[in-house]
Every structure is written in C-alpha cells, then in structure tokens.
Amino acid sequence: MDWTAWLEHWGEARLLAAFGLLLGLGFGFFAQRSRFCLRGAVIEFWHGRFGDKLAVWLLAFSSAVVGVQLLVVAGGLDVSTARQLAARGSLSGALVGGLIFGVGMVMTRGCASRLLVLSANGNLRALLSGLVFAVAAQASLAGVLAPWREAIAGWWTVEGGPSRNLLAVLGAGPWDGLAFGGVWLVTALFFAFRSGWSFWKWAGGLGTGLMVALAWAATYQVMSHSFEVVQIQGLTFSGPSAEWLMRVLSLPDGPWTFGLGLMPGVFLGSLLGALVGRDWKLEGFGPGYSMPRYIAGAALMGFGSMLAGGCAVGAGMTGGAIFAVTAWLSLAGMWIGGGVADRLFDRA
C-alpha cells in the first residue's frame, strides 16, 4: 500500500476518520453477531460458569493480544508512543475508575460499546443509557465532574515509559506477551469447541478482537508515514462518545478524527449484523426494567471511564493488548466492580 499517496490524497485527519469508519463497521458487525459483552462475561465468571459470554469475551480479548503482539514482533507496530504507555498515568484513577465503571456496567446491563451496538438493534433503553453515558463522560472530561476526576487521579500516579508497561515491569518482552495471549486463545478455543458454536459466533469473537489489533496497526501506519504530528491510538468509546456529543451540541465543524468515523461505523456495522441475523427489534422500558437504575448506571460508567482512561474496550482490550499497567488495573477493577454490583442489585 502506498501510504504516501493515500496521505497526499486524503490528508491525515480524513484518512484516520476513514479508518475509524471501516474498523467501526467491522467491530460493530462482529460484536453484534457474537453477542460480545464484558458485562455478560463478568456475571458468568462470578456465578461460577464458563458459558458462551465468557468464552466469547476471552476469545476476543486473546485475539486482540495475539494480533497486537504479532505485529510488534514482526516489526509492523511500535506502541511505545501510545498514550497508555508514554504519558503519565494514574493507578488510583485506573482502579477506582474501573470499579465505578464495573458497577455502572451491571446496572445498565451493558458496557459502553454494548450500548452502542444494542442501540443500532432498536433498543431504546440502550440508546438513552448511551446518551447519559456521553453526557457524564464529557462532564468528567471538562465539566462539573472534572475536579472529582482530577482529584482521584492525583492520589497515585505513575510516570510514562517502562514503568507503565507491564511486560517491562515483569522483565518480559513481546514474545512473552504473545505466548500469554496464545495460552488464553487456546483456552477460549477449547471452550468454544466444546460448546459447539455457530460460524458467526466464531467469526464474531475472533473478528472483534482483530479489529482492536487493526486499529493500532492502521493509526501507527498513518503516524509513521505522516510529516505531521499524529497520535497512535486504538479503539475506545468514552472519548469518541463525548466528542460526538459536543459535535452535535456546539462543534459541528470540528476536525476530522479517528473517533469521528468510529462511532457511526460501529452503529452501522451493528445495524447490518442485526439485519443479517434478523435481530432488529424496537424495545423500550417494559416491566422489570428500572429507568433510574439505567440512568444512574450510565452516569457511573461515563465518570468511571474517564477516570480509568477508557471503557471496557478502550482500557480493557485496547490498553490491555499493549500491556499497559493502568489498563490491566482498570480491567481488574471492572471485573471486581461488576461482581459486587451483581451481588448487590441482582442476587440480593
């Protein structure tokens, strides 16, 4: 691929937005077809079951890790300048934010990416929750909740560089990361084979994870071939959700970004998946669904994601695949917070 020609024709910003759209289409489609959902995986884990939801999440996560580390080993990707590794991070923000996000995720019955996927399937509960999530995320980034986020994030920080790289902290390297991902990939494949999955569940789980790896690869290539300053980045939904909220409310002519293409891409990809699988159905708040619970949970997720440095995909998978210490701490917090919330709200 002639990256120089593509950059000259499109420009860095438009090319990033195009990649966001294409990768979003893939992520939305595969996530919809596989029913990818961290919340479902967390609940199965804390209920002592290794069911389809846990296996799908593990397949997607391990695929992301293997894909990213293969690219690093092959010399096709360098993530050392990624925000999750190069900039100063917050360990307290990662843990506390992950815990809060995990609680909100269970209250809304889906993480940020799952809400977007379900919205495209006609789920009005998810649509409302997603809007509240975006408002809370923006308020946490630069609004009324920002001082709270900054205060908690300042409790315990870590400098950027090797100290934020879990592999470096453990004295390991990309080959060790690849081996780690490979072990979990084999584990996920074992349970998937045992469950007798359909083609789409297989393809969806693997495809969802590979979209995470391809996002890193695509933005890295743009960064490497550009004469402008371009930040390598991966899939995440907290920042782009807040970005789209501000575009709708006050900044319609803002700059083109990766997140600008990502959000509509995921929506359209999920809509396509729902139409292919005949899953589209208009749903609202019926009996057994508490609107205050969904709104409160979405607000917690919005604040938690900005505090943690990303959502279940942004911090959990995208950051986890490059072994960012804060991402793994956030992911642990999400699993713990989700388990506590399930015990409090659904198994009390």
C-alpha positions in Angstrom: 0.0 0.0 0.0 1.3 3.4 -1.0 0.8 5.3 2.2 2.4 8.5 0.9 -0.1 8.6 -1.9 -3.0 7.9 0.4 -1.9 10.7 2.8 -1.5 13.2 -0.1 -4.9 12.4 -1.4 -6.9 12.2 1.8 -4.8 14.0 4.4 -4.0 12.6 7.8 -7.3 13.6 9.5 -9.6 12.3 6.8 -7.7 9.1 6.4 -7.9 8.5 10.2 -11.6 9.1 10.1 -12.0 6.7 7.2 -10.1 4.0 9.1 -12.3 4.7 12.1 -15.4 4.2 10.0 -14.1 1.0 8.4 -12.8 -0.6 11.6 -16.0 0.6 13.4 -18.1 -1.2 10.8 -16.1 -4.4 11.4 -16.2 -4.1 15.2 -20.0 -3.4 15.3 -20.8 -6.2 12.9 -18.7 -8.8 14.7 -19.6 -7.7 18.2 -23.3 -7.9 17.3 -23.1 -11.3 15.7 -21.1 -12.8 18.6 -23.0 -11.0 21.4 -19.7 -9.7 22.7 -20.3 -8.2 26.1 -18.0 -7.8 29.1 -20.9 -7.5 31.5 -22.2 -10.9 30.5 -18.7 -12.4 30.8 -18.3 -10.9 34.3 -21.6 -12.2 35.5 -20.9 -15.7 34.2 -17.5 -15.7 35.9 -18.8 -14.6 39.3 -21.6 -17.2 39.0 -19.0 -19.9 38.5 -19.9 -20.7 34.9 -17.7 -20.8 31.8 -20.5 -20.1 29.4 -20.8 -18.6 25.9 -20.5 -15.0 27.0 -17.3 -15.6 29.0 -15.8 -17.6 26.1 -16.7 -15.0 23.5 -15.1 -12.2 25.6 -12.0 -14.3 26.2 -11.7 -15.2 22.5 -12.0 -11.5 21.5 -9.5 -10.4 24.2 -6.9 -13.1 23.5 -7.3 -12.4 19.7 -6.5 -8.7 20.3 -3.5 -9.6 22.4 -2.1 -12.1 20.0 -2.8 -9.8 17.0 -1.1 -6.8 18.6 1.9 -8.7 19.9 2.4 -10.5 16.5 2.5 -7.1 14.8 5.1 -5.9 17.4 7.3 -9.0 17.0 7.1 -8.7 13.2 8.2 -5.1 13.3 4.9 -3.8 12.0 3.9 -1.9 15.1 5.6 0.2 17.8 3.3 1.2 20.6 5.9 2.9 22.8 4.5 6.3 21.9 0.9 5.3 22.7 -0.8 7.5 25.3 -1.4 4.4 27.5 2.3 3.8 27.8 4.2 7.1 27.1 2.2 9.6 29.2 2.0 9.8 32.9 -0.8 7.6 34.2 -2.9 7.3 37.3 -3.0 4.0 39.2 -5.7 5.3 41.6 -7.8 6.5 38.6 -7.4 3.2 36.9 -8.5 1.1 39.9 -11.3 3.4 41.2 -12.5 4.2 37.7 -12.6 0.6 36.8 -14.6 -0.3 39.9 -17.1 2.5 39.2 -17.4 1.5 35.6 -17.9 -2.1 36.5 -20.8 -1.2 38.8 -22.4 1.1 36.2 -21.9 -1.6 33.5 -24.0 -4.1 35.5 -26.7 -1.5 36.3 -27.2 -0.7 32.6 -26.8 -4.3 31.5 -24.0 -3.5 29.1 -20.7 -1.6 28.7 -20.3 1.5 26.5 -19.7 -0.4 23.3 -22.5 -2.8 24.0 -24.9 0.1 24.5 -24.0 1.4 21.0 -24.4 -2.0 19.5 -27.8 -2.5 21.1 -28.9 1.0 20.1 -28.5 0.0 16.5 -30.6 -3.1 17.1 -33.6 -0.9 18.2 -33.0 -1.0 22.0 -34.2 2.4 23.3 -33.0 1.6 26.8 -29.5 1.3 25.4 -29.9 4.5 23.4 -31.0 6.5 26.4 -28.2 5.0 28.5 -25.7 5.8 25.8 -26.7 9.4 25.7 -26.4 9.7 29.5 -23.0 8.0 29.3 -21.8 10.5 26.8 -23.0 13.5 28.9 -21.3 12.1 32.0 -18.1 11.4 30.1 -18.0 15.0 28.8 -18.8 16.4 32.2 -15.9 14.3 33.7 -13.5 15.4 30.9 -14.1 19.1 31.0 -17.2 19.8 33.0 -18.6 19.8 36.5 -17.2 16.3 37.3 -13.7 17.1 36.1 -12.4 18.3 39.5 -13.5 15.0 41.1 -11.8 13.1 38.4 -8.6 15.1 38.7 -8.5 14.7 42.5 -8.9 10.9 42.5 -6.4 10.6 39.6 -3.9 12.5 41.6 -3.8 10.1 44.5 -1.4 7.7 43.0 0.4 8.3 39.7 3.0 6.5 37.6 5.4 8.0 35.1 5.2 7.2 31.4 7.7 4.8 29.8 8.8 1.4 31.1 7.0 1.8 34.4 3.6 1.8 32.6 4.5 -1.2 30.5 3.5 -4.4 32.4 5.9 -6.5 30.2 8.8 -4.2 31.1 7.9 -4.2 34.8 8.0 -8.0 34.7 11.2 -8.2 32.8 9.4 -9.7 29.8 9.0 -8.8 26.1 6.7 -9.1 23.1 7.4 -12.8 22.7 6.2 -13.3 26.3 3.2 -11.2 25.6 2.5 -13.3 22.5 2.8 -16.5 24.5 0.5 -15.2 27.2 -2.1 -14.3 24.6 -1.7 -17.6 22.9 -2.4 -19.6 26.1 -5.6 -17.7 26.6 -6.6 -18.1 23.0 -6.1 -21.8 23.2 -8.3 -21.9 26.3 -11.0 -19.9 24.6 -10.9 -22.1 21.6 -11.2 -25.2 23.8 -14.4 -24.0 25.4 -15.7 -22.8 22.1 -15.2 -26.2 20.5 -16.9 -27.8 23.5 -19.9 -25.5 23.2 -20.5 -26.3 19.5 -20.6 -22.7 18.4 -22.2 -21.5 15.1 -20.0 -19.9 12.4 -21.0 -16.4 13.3 -20.1 -16.8 17.0 -16.6 -18.0 16.0 -16.1 -15.3 13.4 -17.6 -12.6 15.7 -15.4 -13.4 18.6 -12.2 -13.5 16.5 -13.2 -10.5 14.4 -14.0 -8.3 17.4 -10.5 -8.9 18.8 -8.8 -8.4 15.5 -10.4 -5.1 15.0 -8.6 -3.9 18.1 -5.3 -5.0 16.7 -6.0 -3.5 13.3 -6.9 -0.1 14.8 -3.4 0.0 16.4 -1.8 -1.0 13.1 -3.8 1.5 10.9 -3.1 4.5 13.1 0.5 3.5 13.5 1.0 3.4 9.7 -0.6 6.9 9.4 1.7 8.2 12.1 4.8 6.6 10.6 4.3 7.9 7.1 3.0 11.4 8.0 5.1 14.6 8.2 2.5 15.9 10.7 2.3 15.0 14.3 -0.2 12.1 14.5 -1.0 10.2 17.7 -1.2 6.4 17.5 -4.5 5.2 19.0 -6.8 2.3 19.3 -10.5 1.5 19.7 -12.2 3.3 22.6 -15.7 4.6 23.2 -15.6 7.1 26.1 -13.7 9.8 24.3 -15.5 9.5 21.0 -18.8 9.5 22.7 -18.0 12.8 24.4 -16.6 14.1 21.1 -19.8 13.3 19.2 -21.9 14.9 22.0 -20.0 18.2 21.6 -20.2 18.0 17.8 -24.0 17.7 18.0 -24.4 20.4 20.6 -21.8 23.1 19.7 -19.0 21.9 17.4 -20.5 20.6 14.1 -17.4 21.7 12.1 -14.8 20.2 14.4 -11.7 18.5 13.0 -11.9 15.0 11.4 -10.7 12.4 13.8 -10.5 8.6 14.2 -13.3 8.7 16.7 -15.5 10.8 14.3 -15.6 7.7 12.0 -15.6 5.1 14.7 -18.9 5.8 16.3 -21.2 5.8 13.2 -19.1 2.9 11.9 -19.9 0.7 14.9 -23.6 1.8 14.7 -23.9 0.9 11.0 -21.9 -2.4 11.5 -24.2 -3.5 14.3 -27.3 -2.5 12.3 -26.0 -4.6 9.4 -25.4 -7.5 11.8 -28.9 -7.2 13.2 -30.5 -7.2 9.8 -28.4 -10.2 8.7 -29.4 -12.1 11.8 -32.9 -10.8 11.8 -32.3 -9.5 15.4 -33.6 -5.9 14.9 -36.5 -5.2 17.3 -37.7 -2.0 18.9 -37.5 -2.3 22.7 -38.3 0.2 25.4 -38.6 0.2 29.2 -41.1 -2.6 29.9 -41.9 -4.4 33.2 -38.9 -5.4 35.2 -36.7 -2.5 33.8 -36.0 0.4 36.1 -35.2 3.7 34.3 -33.5 5.3 37.3 -31.2 2.2 37.5 -30.2 2.6 33.9 -29.6 6.3 34.1 -27.5 6.1 37.3 -25.5 3.2 35.8 -24.8 5.1 32.6 -23.6 8.1 34.6 -21.3 6.0 36.7 -19.9 4.4 33.5 -19.3 7.8 32.0 -17.4 9.1 35.0 -15.6 5.8 35.6 -14.4 5.5 32.0 -12.8 9.0 32.0 -11.2 8.3 35.4 -9.9 4.9 34.3 -8.6 6.2 31.0 -11.1 4.2 28.9 -14.1 2.0 28.7 -14.2 -1.8 28.7 -12.9 -1.8 25.1 -10.6 1.3 25.4 -8.9 0.4 28.6 -9.7 -3.3 28.9 -8.9 -4.6 25.4 -7.1 -1.8 23.6 -4.9 -0.9 26.5 -4.7 -4.5 27.7 -3.4 -5.7 24.3 -0.3 -3.5 24.7 0.1 -4.5 28.3 -0.4 -1.0 29.8 -0.3 -1.3 33.6 -3.1 1.1 34.1 -5.3 -0.8 31.6 -4.9 -4.1 33.4 -5.6 -2.4 36.7 -8.8 -0.8 35.1 -9.8 -4.2 33.8 -9.4 -5.8 37.2 -11.5 -3.1 38.7 -14.3 -3.6 36.1 -14.4 -7.4 36.9 -14.5 -6.7 40.7 -16.9 -3.8 40.5 -19.2 -5.8 38.2 -19.2 -8.8 40.6 -20.0 -6.6 43.5 -22.9 -4.8 41.7 -24.3 -8.2 40.5 -24.4 -9.3 44.1 -26.0 -6.1 45.4 -28.6 -5.5 42.7 -29.4 -8.8 41.0 -28.7 -11.5 43.6 -29.6 -9.7 46.8 
